[in-house]
């Protein structure tokens, strides 16, 4: 069973809304990219992950 706890905090509204807008933009761009093409197109457009890790 999972439980959640709510802890009220006072966050600066301007900074929090800016962060949420930034996250929403990243999410929307990712969804647009995912809907654009097929797996083959993704393989061409994405960098080689092994080169980044190794």
Buried (B, 14 or more C-beta within 10 A) or exposed (E): EEEEEEEEEEEEEEEEEEEEEEEEEEEEEEEEEEEEEEEEEEEEEEEEEEEEEE
